[in-house]
Amino acid sequence: MSQSPSQAIAIAGNPNSGKTTAFNRYTGARQHVGNYPGITVEKKDGTAHIDGKDVTLIDLPGTYSITAYSLEEVVARRVLAEDRPGAVIDVVNAGVLDRNLYLTVQMLELGSPLVLVLNMMDEVESSGVKIDIARLEELTGIRCFAAVARKGRGLDDALRAAMALAEEKKGRAAPLEISYGTDLDLALQKMTPIAEESKLLAEHYPARWVALKFLEGDKEVTGKAVAANPEASKKLQDLTDEVTRHLRATLDTYPEALIADYRYGWISSILRNGVLEHEDDVLERTAASDKADAVLTQRFVGPVILLVVLYAMYYVTIQVGNIPLGWTETFFEWLSETAGGAIQSEGLRSLVTDGIIAGVGGVLGFVPLIMIMFFLIAILEDLGYMARVAYMMDRVFRIFGLHGASIMPFIIGGGIAGGCAVPGVMAARTLRSPRERLATILTVPFMMCGAKIPVFLLFTGIFFKEHQALIAFGFTILGWVTALLISKLIRSTLVRGPATPFVMELPPYRYPILSGVLLHTWERTWQYIKKAGTVILGISILLWAAMSYPGLPEEQHESFHKEVAQIEANAEGLPQEEVDEKVNEVNNREAEAELNNSYAGRMGRMVEPITSGAGFNWQTNIALIGGVAAKEVVISTLGTAYSLGSVDPDESQSLADRIGSDPSWTVANATALLFFTLLYSPCFVTLLVIKQETGKWRWTFFSLFFDLALALVVAIAVNQLILAF
């Protein structure tokens, strides 16, 4: 039997505080995942069983505050204020109490009954910091528990306390009232009675808190207030404007900044009043971390280091990965030859060797390089470097109308090669402004996602072998540049508006744990392999069928057979090698004619007049059309096309060898193909996620057709420029 919100326990906390780990520990497999009504933010609730009782737990979105900037903050506040859970378990990173307690203060001001869980206490204790929990309880008036969520330590006691608090408070405690300085305190003394007498939003919010939201300029609350009582809201807004002008004139500040300062001051006064005790070496380690940040996030040096790191990743991946890459190519060549010799049926043999092995094998052949790339990315994440990249790039992103938080969707989407646009687009949910969020969603697909990497590794290995790492690195940077420029265009035309401020928690530097790095590497590599064995396999079979049927008319087959018969009839006195070469030339023309006449071939020829300026023939067009389903399909389709399009007796020849020996491929059209692959339409799944995240098909079609047009124009320009010079 489900519980009402007032009986349920909410779990709140900052991102990376261990909140979700605690929730998972409490609920195990007893979880339900969905979206909050009308909002594309993930909602989790589950059931915990303790002392013979079941209790419903609500996992609130991770957020740094409940001031309504981002969707996460809006959702968290609505649950706390409107659903009124019986109590809230506030999970904080005990190592950075000064920052994590900001959310705690805001929830106390709202009147939420809190139990404080000081997580990661094992790290705090090992770092030489001591926290006097009894003193913290005395000064804050709330129950506090030391915990290590990943081990389950301290969680049960906290849950028992929360259940008792819920029974006692029934979802509402006395709101915390702190001083915000003379000017704001005087303003609140005037504003609070107005909110009380008019009962403005009194069903959900305390009167002083409503007045505070006017001072903070919280548009969601003030909008609701105006709709509920325009007269009272005008009085509150007039008092807000008055104190804002006064603060600007006397202190050169504004109410929201002053409120934040005093909240942090309240937190600092508590922590300095016998709560925290540091050993000397803690200060030394903090100083060392600050020194590292002074270099890694420095305005000019930081970006240079980032570029070096990105290039080093490609260099190591290619130099180390080329050895196992040769092994996988040899394996799939052997597999194709063995399967071809064992299968008697010509149609089945073609399906297995030309469709499945050539298609899926072309994608799986890059697993060693993909695995190395994921391994290096996992190291950077565990070090804590990724968060520094976001902080450092904020000042750059703001120039292009984006937000520092946009960098995480970009990185997840492939900004540091190997990501995926689908979770990248979904990660844009954390952005505060709908305008910046939309611009980010529409530009994430320009990143070098893991699906594009095989195409770049294949063609750079063929045409730019001496500079393979440099070229691949350059295209990754080009993805960033394109995304920023298109963002600027979108923010200057379609979605205008001011940028919002950027605040994020910088996690401490940590030495990567090998087991953790290997686990992350395997999880991502397995996703790549699974995609090749499911989505890519299915598409490869469909494309093989499209490239195999309807076949040539019987009279054309007969014409080629007559040519072969004539060559064999005139073979007397000629070397056998010369005869075989002539027969193979006819057979190759027959195979190419069959591919040309197939359904896929007809589609490829249909768009050839449009793509010929970029140097793409109809075979390439087939691969690129298939790439709309999934970018890896570009490789699998080329593998199938080259297998079906020739009958070279050297069946062990790799796809790279086949493309390299094809005179229709040049540096010009190969480079144009790389530009096109980087820029053109997102894959089908990404397009669906864009619809889900924006709620409008028009942005999905914009992403599809705008990106396609941009890629085609750029590819044509690149091909023509290289041919000209």
C-alpha positions as semicolon CSV with decimal commas, in nm:
position;residue;x (nm);y (nm);z (nm)
1;M;0,000;0,000;0,000
2;S;0,154;0,333;-0,105
3;Q;0,193;0,615;0,141
4;S;0,078;0,972;0,099
5;P;0,348;1,237;0,039
6;S;0,311;1,359;0,398
7;Q;0,407;1,013;0,525
8;A;0,691;0,963;0,277
9;I;1,054;1,055;0,345
10;A;1,241;1,264;0,089
11;I;1,616;1,231;0,031
12;A;1,787;1,556;-0,071
13;G;2,144;1,665;-0,133
14;N;2,398;1,824;-0,364
15;P;2,522;1,641;-0,674
16;N;2,810;1,405;-0,580
17;S;2,710;1,406;-0,212
18;G;2,617;1,036;-0,210
19;K;2,243;1,103;-0,202
20;T;2,157;0,849;-0,472
21;T;2,393;0,594;-0,317
22;A;2,199;0,627;0,008
23;F;1,867;0,596;-0,175
24;N;1,986;0,281;-0,353
25;R;2,109;0,135;-0,022
26;Y;1,771;0,197;0,138
27;T;1,552;0,069;-0,145
28;G;1,761;-0,186;-0,337
29;A;1,554;-0,317;-0,627
30;R;1,231;-0,174;-0,484
31;Q;1,243;0,137;-0,702
32;H;1,020;0,304;-0,958
33;V;1,165;0,543;-1,215
34;G;0,975;0,794;-1,427
35;N;0,946;1,166;-1,490
36;Y;0,777;1,427;-1,273
37;P;0,441;1,523;-1,427
38;G;0,497;1,767;-1,713
39;I;0,871;1,796;-1,645
40;T;1,155;1,601;-1,808
41;V;1,339;1,542;-1,481
42;E;1,383;1,188;-1,358
43;K;1,170;1,089;-1,062
44;K;1,268;0,799;-0,838
45;D;1,071;0,660;-0,550
46;G;1,114;0,335;-0,365
47;T;1,032;0,141;-0,053
48;A;1,263;0,084;0,243
49;H;1,198;-0,189;0,497
50;I;1,318;-0,125;0,851
51;D;1,212;-0,254;1,193
52;G;0,925;-0,446;1,035
53;K;0,786;-0,133;0,865
54;D;0,774;-0,017;0,503
55;V;0,841;0,348;0,429
56;T;0,820;0,528;0,096
57;L;1,132;0,721;-0,003
58;I;1,147;0,999;-0,265
59;D;1,486;1,063;-0,427
60;L;1,489;1,436;-0,504
61;P;1,700;1,560;-0,796
62;G;2,054;1,656;-0,691
63;T;2,072;2,033;-0,653
64;Y;2,288;2,300;-0,491
65;S;1,993;2,511;-0,381
66;I;1,614;2,538;-0,402
67;T;1,615;2,879;-0,565
68;A;1,427;2,805;-0,887
69;Y;1,685;2,841;-1,163
70;S;1,711;2,487;-1,302
71;L;1,439;2,225;-1,354
72;E;1,599;2,019;-1,076
73;E;1,562;2,307;-0,830
74;V;1,202;2,369;-0,935
75;V;1,113;2,002;-0,887
76;A;1,293;1,968;-0,552
77;R;1,119;2,276;-0,414
78;R;0,775;2,172;-0,536
79;V;0,807;1,834;-0,368
80;L;0,927;1,992;-0,041
81;A;0,671;2,273;-0,032
82;E;0,366;2,133;-0,206
83;D;0,383;1,756;-0,148
84;R;0,525;1,808;0,202
85;P;0,705;1,480;0,272
86;G;0,694;1,381;0,638
87;A;1,064;1,451;0,677
88;V;1,375;1,506;0,468
89;I;1,702;1,316;0,496
90;D;1,959;1,573;0,384
91;V;2,273;1,393;0,263
92;V;2,582;1,618;0,269
93;N;2,943;1,559;0,174
94;A;3,103;1,596;0,518
95;G;3,432;1,696;0,357
96;V;3,285;2,022;0,224
97;L;3,025;2,111;0,486
98;D;3,065;2,484;0,426
99;R;2,925;2,446;0,075
100;N;2,683;2,156;0,119
101;L;2,503;2,320;0,414
102;Y;2,377;2,601;0,189
103;L;2,098;2,373;0,066
104;T;2,036;2,272;0,428
105;V;1,985;2,636;0,532
106;Q;1,734;2,692;0,251
107;M;1,531;2,387;0,346
108;L;1,531;2,495;0,711
109;E;1,405;2,840;0,603
110;L;1,127;2,667;0,412
111;G;1,027;2,479;0,728
112;S;1,114;2,127;0,615
113;P;1,171;1,880;0,902
114;L;1,534;1,771;0,849
115;V;1,766;1,492;0,951
116;L;2,127;1,557;0,848
117;V;2,342;1,270;0,716
118;L;2,713;1,354;0,712
119;N;2,829;1,123;0,434
120;M;3,186;1,018;0,341
121;M;3,295;1,034;0,702
122;D;3,563;0,774;0,632
123;E;3,735;1,017;0,394
124;V;3,694;1,301;0,644
125;E;3,847;1,097;0,926
126;S;4,139;0,979;0,711
127;S;4,206;1,338;0,602
128;G;4,265;1,451;0,961
129;V;3,942;1,653;1,001
130;K;3,727;1,603;1,311
131;I;3,356;1,692;1,321
132;D;3,185;1,735;1,656
133;I;2,840;1,600;1,565
134;A;2,690;1,670;1,907
135;R;2,797;2,035;1,880
136;L;2,653;2,056;1,526
137;E;2,319;1,923;1,654
138;E;2,321;2,176;1,938
139;L;2,384;2,474;1,709
140;T;2,147;2,376;1,426
141;G;1,872;2,211;1,630
142;I;1,854;1,911;1,396
143;R;1,958;1,547;1,436
144;C;2,289;1,464;1,266
145;F;2,441;1,124;1,182
146;A;2,787;1,020;1,066
147;A;2,758;0,793;0,762
148;V;2,941;0,612;0,483
149;A;2,662;0,557;0,231
150;R;2,850;0,320;0,001
151;K;2,897;0,084;0,298
152;G;2,554;0,149;0,450
153;R;2,707;0,285;0,771
154;G;2,481;0,520;0,970
155;L;2,190;0,510;0,724
156;D;1,947;0,300;0,928
157;D;1,979;0,525;1,233
158;A;1,913;0,830;1,016
159;L;1,603;0,670;0,863
160;R;1,464;0,579;1,206
161;A;1,514;0,941;1,319
162;A;1,344;1,070;1,004
163;M;1,045;0,842;1,057
164;A;1,010;0,961;1,417
165;L;1,040;1,324;1,302
166;A;0,774;1,270;1,036
167;E;0,538;1,132;1,298
168;E;0,603;1,432;1,521
169;K;0,603;1,723;1,271
170;K;0,354;1,603;1,007
171;G;0,556;1,757;0,725
172;R;0,614;2,107;0,862
173;A;0,860;2,243;1,123
174;A;0,920;2,597;1,248
175;P;1,102;2,786;0,971
176;L;1,457;2,900;1,044
177;E;1,492;3,280;1,063
178;I;1,841;3,426;1,029
179;S;1,952;3,787;1,002
180;Y;2,036;3,923;0,658
181;G;2,173;4,256;0,781
182;T;1,995;4,574;0,887
183;D;1,867;4,677;0,545
184;L;1,708;4,345;0,451
185;D;1,585;4,270;0,804
186;L;1,395;4,600;0,806
187;A;1,250;4,522;0,466
188;L;1,141;4,176;0,582
189;Q;0,975;4,328;0,888
190;K;0,755;4,531;0,653
191;M;0,699;4,260;0,394
192;T;0,621;3,959;0,612
193;P;0,297;4,106;0,765
194;I;0,173;4,185;0,414
195;A;0,218;3,823;0,310
196;E;0,062;3,702;0,636
197;E;-0,246;3,925;0,624
198;S;-0,317;3,846;0,260
199;K;-0,241;3,475;0,316
200;L;-0,028;3,494;0,005
201;L;0,060;3,138;-0,105
202;A;0,007;3,039;0,260
203;E;-0,110;2,691;0,162
204;H;0,248;2,592;0,074
205;Y;0,495;2,856;0,195
206;P;0,571;3,049;0,520
207;A;0,501;3,424;0,493
208;R;0,859;3,534;0,566
209;W;0,986;3,288;0,304
210;V;0,750;3,437;0,041
211;A;0,887;3,783;0,122
212;L;1,239;3,645;0,094
213;K;1,162;3,509;-0,254
214;F;1,053;3,855;-0,367
215;L;1,387;3,991;-0,245
216;E;1,572;3,714;-0,429
217;G;1,380;3,782;-0,748
218;D;1,249;3,424;-0,767
219;K;1,031;3,439;-1,078
220;E;0,841;3,119;-1,014
221;V;0,719;3,224;-0,668
222;T;0,658;3,587;-0,762
223;G;0,465;3,476;-1,069
224;K;0,240;3,256;-0,858
225;A;0,197;3,538;-0,606
226;V;0,092;3,790;-0,872
227;A;-0,164;3,543;-1,008
228;A;-0,300;3,473;-0,657
229;N;-0,312;3,831;-0,522
230;P;-0,195;4,112;-0,752
231;E;-0,249;4,385;-0,491
232;A;-0,039;4,225;-0,215
233;S;0,224;4,124;-0,469
234;K;0,259;4,483;-0,590
235;K;0,321;4,604;-0,235
236;L;0,590;4,340;-0,186
237;Q;0,750;4,423;-0,521
238;D;0,751;4,796;-0,444
239;L;0,931;4,731;-0,113
240;T;1,175;4,502;-0,297
241;D;1,250;4,772;-0,555
242;E;1,301;5,027;-0,280
243;V;1,554;4,820;-0,085
244;T;1,728;4,715;-0,411
245;R;1,786;5,080;-0,506
246;H;1,914;5,150;-0,155
247;L;2,161;4,859;-0,165
248;R;2,284;4,960;-0,510
249;A;2,346;5,315;-0,393
250;T;2,506;5,233;-0,057
251;L;2,679;4,894;-0,093
252;D;2,689;4,843;-0,471
253;T;2,516;4,507;-0,432
254;Y;2,168;4,359;-0,463
255;P;1,941;4,160;-0,228
256;E;2,003;3,813;-0,370
257;A;2,381;3,844;-0,331
258;L;2,348;3,980;0,022
259;I;2,114;3,697;0,122
260;A;2,362;3,439;-0,007
261;D;2,647;3,611;0,183
262;Y;2,456;3,600;0,512
263;R;2,355;3,237;0,463
264;Y;2,719;3,143;0,415
265;G;2,806;3,361;0,713
266;W;2,555;3,168;0,927
267;I;2,711;2,840;0,813
268;S;3,063;2,967;0,880
269;S;2,974;3,084;1,231
270;I;2,841;2,738;1,317
271;L;3,138;2,548;1,177
272;R;3,386;2,776;1,354
273;N;3,202;2,740;1,685
274;G;3,360;2,409;1,785
275;V;3,219;2,192;1,504
276;L;3,530;2,150;1,285
277;E;3,883;2,077;1,394
278;H;4,166;2,044;1,137
279;E;4,504;1,881;1,171
280;D;4,798;2,073;1,027
281;D;4,852;1,843;0,728
282;V;4,495;1,907;0,610
283;L;4,583;2,267;0,538
284;E;4,892;2,148;0,352
285;R;4,684;1,915;0,131
286;T;4,428;2,189;0,068
287;A;4,708;2,426;-0,028
288;A;4,848;2,164;-0,268
289;S;4,504;2,123;-0,428
290;D;4,468;2,499;-0,462
291;K;4,810;2,520;-0,626
292;A;4,711;2,253;-0,877
293;D;4,386;2,438;-0,955
294;A;4,579;2,764;-0,997
295;V;4,756;2,601;-1,292
296;L;4,493;2,365;-1,435
297;T;4,214;2,625;-1,434
298;Q;4,425;2,934;-1,510
299;R;4,270;3,153;-1,779
300;F;4,541;3,098;-2,042
301;V;4,742;2,797;-1,926
302;G;4,435;2,586;-1,843
303;P;4,297;2,568;-2,201
304;V;4,644;2,488;-2,335
305;I;4,673;2,198;-2,090
306;L;4,326;2,080;-2,193
307;L;4,429;2,076;-2,561
308;V;4,746;1,883;-2,476
309;V;4,540;1,631;-2,277
310;L;4,296;1,582;-2,567
311;Y;4,576;1,536;-2,819
312;A;4,760;1,296;-2,587
313;M;4,445;1,084;-2,561
314;Y;4,428;1,045;-2,939
315;Y;4,801;0,984;-2,969
316;V;4,804;0,712;-2,703
317;T;4,484;0,554;-2,838
318;I;4,617;0,528;-3,192
319;Q;4,977;0,434;-3,109
320;V;4,880;0,165;-2,858
321;G;4,558;0,059;-3,029
322;N;4,696;-0,005;-3,377
323;I;4,853;-0,332;-3,256
324;P;4,533;-0,501;-3,131
325;L;4,345;-0,335;-3,419
326;G;4,552;-0,545;-3,659
327;W;4,461;-0,856;-3,462
328;T;4,086;-0,787;-3,483
329;E;4,107;-0,714;-3,857
330;T;4,293;-1,042;-3,913
331;F;4,036;-1,227;-3,703
332;F;3,736;-1,097;-3,898
333;E;3,912;-1,161;-4,231
334;W;3,974;-1,521;-4,119
335;L;3,616;-1,551;-3,995
336;S;3,476;-1,428;-4,326
337;E;3,695;-1,666;-4,526
338;T;3,610;-1,962;-4,301
339;A;3,235;-1,891;-4,304
340;G;3,239;-1,840;-4,681
341;G;3,405;-2,177;-4,734
342;A;3,171;-2,360;-4,498
343;I;2,835;-2,228;-4,625
344;Q;2,717;-2,383;-4,952
345;S;2,409;-2,170;-5,019
346;E;2,511;-1,864;-5,218
347;G;2,241;-1,640;-5,065
348;L;2,312;-1,745;-4,707
349;R;2,687;-1,715;-4,764
350;S;2,641;-1,358;-4,888
351;L;2,423;-1,269;-4,590
352;V;2,675;-1,403;-4,338
353;T;2,999;-1,284;-4,500
354;D;2,887;-0,966;-4,680
355;G;2,607;-0,857;-4,448
356;I;2,683;-0,971;-4,093
357;I;3,061;-1,022;-4,077
358;A;3,156;-0,735;-4,309
359;G;2,901;-0,502;-4,145
360;V;2,919;-0,583;-3,775
361;G;3,284;-0,690;-3,797
362;G;3,376;-0,352;-3,940
363;V;3,236;-0,187;-3,627
364;L;3,364;-0,444;-3,374
365;G;3,710;-0,423;-3,527
366;F;3,754;-0,087;-3,353
367;V;3,677;-0,223;-3,004
368;P;4,047;-0,214;-2,894
369;L;4,079;0,157;-2,978
370;I;3,742;0,240;-2,825
371;M;3,838;0,054;-2,507
372;I;4,165;0,248;-2,474
373;M;3,979;0,577;-2,527
374;F;3,723;0,491;-2,257
375;F;4,002;0,386;-2,019
376;L;4,172;0,726;-2,051
377;I;3,841;0,912;-2,007
378;A;3,765;0,712;-1,690
379;I;4,102;0,817;-1,545
380;L;4,029;1,186;-1,611
381;E;3,684;1,156;-1,450
382;D;3,814;0,980;-1,139
383;L;4,095;1,234;-1,102
384;G;3,838;1,514;-1,076
385;Y;3,970;1,689;-1,389
386;M;3,638;1,693;-1,576
387;A;3,480;1,930;-1,322
388;R;3,779;2,164;-1,361
389;V;3,724;2,168;-1,736
390;A;3,362;2,282;-1,680
391;Y;3,470;2,557;-1,441
392;M;3,747;2,674;-1,671
393;M;3,534;2,686;-1,985
394;D;3,246;2,886;-1,833
395;R;3,399;3,220;-1,930
396;V;3,437;3,097;-2,290
397;F;3,087;2,955;-2,312
398;R;2,927;3,276;-2,190
399;I;3,066;3,457;-2,496
400;F;2,859;3,222;-2,713
401;G;2,539;3,255;-2,511
402;L;2,586;2,930;-2,322
403;H;2,639;2,836;-1,959
404;G;2,938;2,673;-1,789
405;A;2,712;2,378;-1,711
406;S;2,669;2,325;-2,088
407;I;3,015;2,173;-2,095
408;M;2,901;1,858;-1,917
409;P;2,641;1,771;-2,185
410;F;2,911;1,846;-2,445
411;I;3,165;1,621;-2,272
412;I;2,911;1,343;-2,221
413;G;2,804;1,383;-2,584
414;G;3,160;1,336;-2,712
415;G;3,345;1,662;-2,641
416;I;3,621;1,440;-2,511
417;A;3,584;1,176;-2,778
418;G;3,395;0,860;-2,699
419;G;3,069;0,992;-2,553
420;C;2,715;0,958;-2,685
421;A;2,477;1,232;-2,794
422;V;2,175;1,064;-2,629
423;P;2,288;1,103;-2,264
424;G;2,456;1,429;-2,367
425;V;2,123;1,578;-2,471
426;M;1,957;1,444;-2,156
427;A;2,232;1,594;-1,939
428;A;2,122;1,941;-2,055
429;R;1,833;1,908;-1,807
430;T;2,059;2,058;-1,540
431;L;2,079;2,398;-1,714
432;R;1,894;2,678;-1,539
433;S;1,780;2,879;-1,838
434;P;1,543;2,722;-2,095
435;R;1,720;2,926;-2,365
436;E;2,068;2,797;-2,280
437;R;1,927;2,449;-2,237
438;L;1,772;2,451;-2,585
439;A;2,089;2,587;-2,747
440;T;2,290;2,315;-2,573
441;I;2,051;2,038;-2,679
442;L;2,067;2,145;-3,044
443;T;2,449;2,163;-3,052
444;V;2,552;1,854;-2,850
445;P;2,525;1,634;-3,167
446;F;2,822;1,820;-3,320
447;M;3,055;1,652;-3,070
448;M;3,280;1,356;-3,160
449;C;3,059;1,081;-3,021
450;G;3,180;0,724;-2,996
451;A;2,973;0,628;-3,300
452;K;3,171;0,868;-3,522
453;I;3,514;0,755;-3,401
454;P;3,535;0,439;-3,618
455;V;3,473;0,649;-3,932
456;F;3,753;0,890;-3,837
457;L;3,993;0,615;-3,735
458;L;3,929;0,429;-4,062
459;F;3,975;0,721;-4,301
460;T;4,255;0,898;-4,115
461;G;4,436;0,563;-4,103
462;I;4,405;0,531;-4,482
463;F;4,471;0,886;-4,603
464;F;4,654;1,057;-4,314
465;K;4,847;0,770;-4,153
466;E;5,147;0,987;-4,061
467;H;4,926;1,244;-3,887
468;Q;4,633;1,029;-3,774
469;A;4,624;1,147;-3,412
470;L;4,659;1,513;-3,510
471;I;4,378;1,498;-3,767
472;A;4,140;1,315;-3,531
473;F;4,224;1,564;-3,255
474;G;4,164;1,854;-3,495
475;F;3,816;1,728;-3,581
476;T;3,732;1,698;-3,211
477;I;3,824;2,065;-3,167
478;L;3,624;2,147;-3,481
479;G;3,320;1,987;-3,318
480;W;3,358;2,224;-3,020
481;V;3,408;2,528;-3,243
482;T;3,105;2,441;-3,456
483;A;2,887;2,385;-3,150
484;L;2,987;2,721;-3,002
485;L;2,935;2,912;-3,327
486;I;2,595;2,754;-3,391
487;S;2,502;2,823;-3,028
488;K;2,587;3,188;-3,079
489;L;2,373;3,192;-3,392
490;I;2,079;3,027;-3,214
491;R;2,107;3,251;-2,906
492;S;2,128;3,562;-3,127
493;T;1,825;3,474;-3,338
494;L;1,586;3,197;-3,231
495;V;1,624;3,205;-2,850
496;R;1,748;3,543;-2,735
497;G;1,796;3,634;-2,372
498;P;2,057;3,701;-2,101
499;A;2,296;3,436;-1,970
500;T;2,249;3,294;-1,620
501;P;2,523;3,262;-1,355
502;F;2,721;2,939;-1,313
503;V;2,783;2,766;-0,978
504;M;2,926;2,417;-0,934
505;E;3,104;2,202;-0,678
506;L;3,466;2,115;-0,759
507;P;3,523;1,764;-0,622
508;P;3,855;1,693;-0,450
509;Y;4,140;1,546;-0,650
510;R;4,154;1,170;-0,602
511;Y;4,391;0,901;-0,721
512;P;4,198;0,679;-0,965
513;I;4,132;0,331;-0,833
514;L;4,226;0,072;-1,096
515;S;3,924;-0,148;-1,027
516;G;3,690;0,149;-1,067
517;V;3,858;0,267;-1,388
518;L;3,844;-0,084;-1,536
519;L;3,477;-0,119;-1,439
520;H;3,384;0,212;-1,605
521;T;3,587;0,118;-1,913
522;W;3,418;-0,219;-1,945
523;E;3,067;-0,078;-1,891
524;R;3,109;0,172;-2,175
525;T;3,285;-0,075;-2,404
526;W;3,012;-0,331;-2,341
527;Q;2,750;-0,074;-2,442
528;Y;2,942;-0,025;-2,768
529;I;2,969;-0,402;-2,827
530;K;2,603;-0,455;-2,737
531;K;2,498;-0,186;-2,981
532;A;2,704;-0,354;-3,255
533;G;2,546;-0,691;-3,174
534;T;2,188;-0,561;-3,169
535;V;2,112;-0,229;-3,343
536;I;2,401;-0,244;-3,590
537;L;2,340;-0,614;-3,662
538;G;1,975;-0,549;-3,742
539;I;2,050;-0,248;-3,960
540;S;2,336;-0,434;-4,135
541;I;2,100;-0,717;-4,232
542;L;1,838;-0,471;-4,358
543;L;2,097;-0,280;-4,560
544;W;2,243;-0,603;-4,697
545;A;1,895;-0,693;-4,819
546;A;1,850;-0,345;-4,965
547;M;2,186;-0,379;-5,142
548;S;2,121;-0,735;-5,265
549;Y;1,771;-0,708;-5,409
550;P;1,603;-0,705;-5,654
551;G;1,919;-0,814;-5,839
552;L;1,992;-0,783;-6,211
553;P;1,744;-0,884;-6,483
554;E;1,821;-1,228;-6,627
555;E;1,926;-1,086;-6,964
556;Q;2,199;-0,874;-6,801
557;H;2,328;-1,175;-6,608
558;E;2,332;-1,366;-6,935
559;S;2,532;-1,087;-7,102
560;F;2,805;-1,105;-6,834
561;H;2,808;-1,486;-6,851
562;K;2,859;-1,466;-7,229
563;E;3,157;-1,234;-7,174
564;V;3,313;-1,485;-6,934
565;A;3,245;-1,773;-7,176
566;Q;3,406;-1,579;-7,461
567;I;3,718;-1,505;-7,251
568;E;3,749;-1,874;-7,161
569;A;3,694;-1,977;-7,526
570;N;3,980;-1,749;-7,636
571;A;4,207;-1,853;-7,350
572;E;4,414;-2,099;-7,546
573;G;4,780;-2,000;-7,543
574;L;4,730;-1,725;-7,277
575;P;4,880;-1,740;-6,924
576;Q;4,623;-1,859;-6,669
577;E;4,683;-1,547;-6,455
578;E;4,583;-1,321;-6,744
579;V;4,266;-1,525;-6,805
580;D;4,173;-1,514;-6,435
581;E;4,229;-1,138;-6,429
582;K;3,995;-1,084;-6,724
583;V;3,727;-1,310;-6,572
584;N;3,751;-1,133;-6,239
585;E;3,717;-0,795;-6,411
586;V;3,388;-0,907;-6,568
587;N;3,266;-1,058;-6,240
588;N;3,348;-0,733;-6,057
589;R;3,151;-0,534;-6,312
590;E;2,859;-0,774;-6,267
591;A;2,871;-0,739;-5,885
592;E;2,889;-0,361;-5,913
593;A;2,597;-0,359;-6,159
594;E;2,392;-0,570;-5,914
595;L;2,466;-0,327;-5,631
596;N;2,388;-0,035;-5,863
597;N;2,050;-0,185;-5,949
598;S;1,956;-0,267;-5,587
599;Y;1,704;-0,066;-5,387
600;A;1,985;0,096;-5,189
601;G;2,180;0,165;-5,508
602;R;1,881;0,341;-5,662
603;M;1,843;0,556;-5,350
604;G;2,213;0,637;-5,353
605;R;2,198;0,739;-5,720
606;M;1,887;0,947;-5,653
607;V;2,079;1,183;-5,423
608;E;2,407;1,165;-5,619
609;P;2,340;1,492;-5,806
610;I;2,320;1,667;-5,466
611;T;2,630;1,506;-5,315
612;S;2,854;1,488;-5,621
613;G;3,000;1,829;-5,540
614;A;3,137;1,679;-5,219
615;G;3,286;1,390;-5,419
616;F;3,041;1,132;-5,283
617;N;2,931;0,856;-5,518
618;W;2,618;0,648;-5,476
619;Q;2,794;0,385;-5,261
620;T;2,901;0,652;-5,014
621;N;2,551;0,797;-5,017
622;I;2,408;0,460;-4,911
623;A;2,643;0,452;-4,612
624;L;2,562;0,810;-4,509
625;I;2,187;0,751;-4,536
626;G;2,226;0,446;-4,313
627;G;2,425;0,663;-4,073
628;V;2,110;0,855;-3,982
629;A;2,000;0,540;-3,800
630;A;2,336;0,512;-3,619
631;K;2,671;0,660;-3,717
632;E;2,849;0,323;-3,683
633;V;2,635;0,207;-3,976
634;V;2,853;0,420;-4,207
635;I;3,135;0,169;-4,149
636;S;2,916;-0,141;-4,158
637;T;2,745;-0,026;-4,480
638;L;3,076;0,048;-4,652
639;G;3,194;-0,298;-4,546
640;T;2,885;-0,459;-4,696
641;A;2,898;-0,244;-5,011
642;Y;3,263;-0,328;-5,080
643;S;3,200;-0,697;-5,012
644;L;2,901;-0,707;-5,247
645;G;3,055;-0,474;-5,502
646;S;3,355;-0,690;-5,586
647;V;3,457;-1,055;-5,610
648;D;3,829;-1,014;-5,567
649;P;3,986;-1,356;-5,512
650;D;4,183;-1,213;-5,220
651;E;3,888;-1,238;-4,982
652;S;4,105;-1,163;-4,678
653;Q;4,145;-0,802;-4,788
654;S;4,034;-0,558;-4,513
655;L;3,788;-0,273;-4,564
656;A;4,074;-0,024;-4,525
657;D;4,269;-0,201;-4,802
658;R;3,964;-0,204;-5,028
659;I;3,896;0,167;-4,981
660;G;4,265;0,254;-5,012
661;S;4,289;0,072;-5,346
662;D;3,967;0,224;-5,483
663;P;4,060;0,502;-5,730
664;S;3,731;0,684;-5,661
665;W;3,859;0,776;-5,313
666;T;4,094;1,073;-5,286
667;V;4,225;1,295;-5,009
668;A;3,967;1,555;-5,119
669;N;3,648;1,349;-5,090
670;A;3,779;1,153;-4,790
671;T;3,833;1,482;-4,604
672;A;3,489;1,601;-4,714
673;L;3,341;1,278;-4,577
674;L;3,503;1,342;-4,237
675;F;3,357;1,694;-4,223
676;F;3,017;1,561;-4,328
677;T;3,022;1,279;-4,069
678;L;3,110;1,521;-3,790
679;L;2,835;1,770;-3,875
680;Y;2,540;1,590;-4,029
681;S;2,210;1,487;-3,876
682;P;2,201;1,327;-3,530
683;C;2,120;0,957;-3,518
684;F;1,757;0,848;-3,498
685;V;1,760;0,784;-3,123
686;T;1,911;1,127;-3,054
687;L;1,640;1,290;-3,264
688;L;1,373;1,119;-3,054
689;V;1,543;1,232;-2,733
690;I;1,556;1,591;-2,864
691;K;1,178;1,570;-2,912
692;Q;1,139;1,430;-2,560
693;E;1,357;1,696;-2,399
694;T;1,221;1,999;-2,588
695;G;0,863;1,874;-2,615
696;K;0,838;2,004;-2,973
697;W;0,883;1,828;-3,306
698;R;0,996;2,151;-3,471
699;W;1,328;2,141;-3,285
700;T;1,373;1,778;-3,387
701;F;1,321;1,865;-3,754
702;F;1,542;2,172;-3,714
703;S;1,824;1,951;-3,586
704;L;1,772;1,700;-3,866
705;F;1,756;1,936;-4,163
706;F;1,976;2,223;-4,041
707;D;2,262;1,989;-3,951
708;L;2,223;1,802;-4,279
709;A;2,231;2,124;-4,484
710;L;2,529;2,259;-4,287
711;A;2,724;1,934;-4,333
712;L;2,653;1,922;-4,708
713;V;2,757;2,284;-4,769
714;V;3,077;2,240;-4,569
715;A;3,162;1,906;-4,737
716;I;3,114;2,052;-5,087
717;A;3,328;2,355;-4,997
718;V;3,605;2,137;-4,851
719;N;3,614;1,901;-5,149
720;Q;3,621;2,185;-5,403
721;L;3,888;2,379;-5,213
722;I;4,121;2,079;-5,189
723;L;4,070;2,000;-5,558
724;A;4,141;2,362;-5,649
725;F;4,464;2,386;-5,448
